[in-house]
Amino acid sequence: MMRFLRLIRICFIGFRYGLDELVLSSIHHPVAAFLVKFARFGRKHTLPRGQRLRQALEQLGPIFVKFGQVLSTRRDLVPHDIADELALLQDKVPPFAPELAVSVIEKSLGKPIDQIFADFQLEPCASASVAQVHVAHLFDGRKVAVKVLRPGMLKAIEKDLALMRSFASFIQGFIPDGKRLKPKEVVAEFDQYLHDELDLQVEAANCSQLRRNFSDPKRAGLLLVPEVHWEYSTSTVFTMEWMEGIPINRIDQLREHGVDIEKLAVMGVEIFFTQVFEDGFFHADMHPGNILVSLEPESFGQYIAVDFGIVGSLSEFDKNYLAQNFLAFFRRDYRRVAQLHIESGWVPVSTREEQLEAAIRTVCEPHFDRPLSEISLGQVLMRLFQTSRRFNVEIQPQLVLLQKTLLNVEGMGRELDPNLDLWKTAKPFLEKWMWRRVGPRGFVEQLKKEASQWSDILPTIPRLVHKNLTQQDHSKLLNEELRRMRKAQKLQVYVLGLFGLINAGLLIWLISQ
């Protein structure tokens, strides 16, 4: 009954914002065209379609807002005007009762709140659709941030996810472009993302991994990541070190404190490329709300990362593919870009290299007619994905997430320094990284990685060589036997042929008598 009432509300809000018209207009069928005229009767929507969709999702509640946020990252699937509007979605959810937060903590950690923390502030300092954050102090005096999962979230999302799956099935079955859009896969991806976000231990593990990646002394001064307090963290409670800083978009405030804004912009680019190409593990939600700047004397001017619910990971193949693509773009080597697409296996084998090269040149050349400081790497990558889609390439989700993160980093960097030349900053980094991969250093590092297998492989080499040689001897004998069989078969053919000629001659002779 509750699901039915929820469906009625969804239909009502969809009708109110004209979403039925948007769906029907995408179906190329006479019946659909008639229904569009019927849907438009007596209604006139003046707002753009993207804005109407955003407002409808906000009306439908936090789960649909989250879905819209995830969908905004899939610019390979949705039109860009809709994606830009969906990117504006914000979790405007009032905090839940402090008593509920205390109850969740006590139930999760198995102790009364006064035995867990020396001090716990009941009023949350931040609130979102999935969780809210409280400030607390441990008994040793350390200040911590306690993230508490909103109660009853799992039941709420399961109901809405069931309806989303039904909508996805309808779209994929009745809309011509439905198969390409893959709505079922998008909903499944959102399902996985949402369930990961509902498990705060997953976020804690992401935070711990990122902190370990930037604990290397060679990266000192780049990025600060809070320490995870595992003894106070579960699937519903995440306790981490409290990080004090100023949001990165408060530029005037940062200048007042003497922060080098231009240096900050370059550092942001370096942090991003370090995460992507060296670690293959990156913070995928780097908007100003999640990035702070430290004013503490020992870490003045350093970046601080918070909120680790969304992270991306890349394989060695992905990293090599992206690095070579970027470098090829830098050099305007479109033939190499086309070759990389084909070598990756994402382009059908029937694709002609010169056609793909021409398509890439067409969409990329306009970028190079502008000053380098005005060229967007994120836009170039987006154009690359658009071109790939024309050639029936299935873009990997991790690369789409990377594109979204790159756009965030670019926007953040250009807001700090409008003259930031992202290409100039990125190109030396990529060239250096590629040289480390294919140069002598890369060869030595690869040998070190494989060294652990040598103790097992080396003793077996003589036996494998002997086995191979033995197999070769057997193959010689087999080949000799095959030759003898072929000779016997040829002899049989000759005999049968001669016998057939004799029989034919006799038959002709008998007929002529």
Secondary structure, DSSP 8 states (H G I E B T S, - for coil): -HHHHHHHHHHHHHHHTTHHHHHHHTS-SHHHHHHHHHHHTT----S-HHHHHHHHHHHH-HHHHHHHHHHHT-TTTS-HHHHHHHTT---------HHHHHHHHHHHHSS-HHHH-SEE-SS-SEE-SSEEEEEEE-TTS-EEEEEEE-TTHHHHHHHHHHHHHHHHHHHHHHSTTHHHH-HHHHHHHHHHHHHHHT-HHHHHHHHHHHHHHT-SGGGTTTEE---B-GGG--SSEEEEE----EETT-HHHHHHTT--HHHHHHHHHHHHHIIIIIISEEES--SGGGEEE--SGGGTT-EEE---S-EEE--HHHHHHHHHHHHHHHTT-HHHHHHHHHHHT-S-TT--HHHHHHHHHHHHHHHHTS-GGG--HHHHHHHHHHHHHHTT----HHHHHHHHHHHHHHHHHHHH-TT--HHHHHHHHHHHHHHHHHSHHHHHHHHHHHHHHHHHHGGGHHHHHHHHHHHHHHHHHHHHHHHHHHHHHHHHHHHHHHHHHHHHHHHHHHHH-
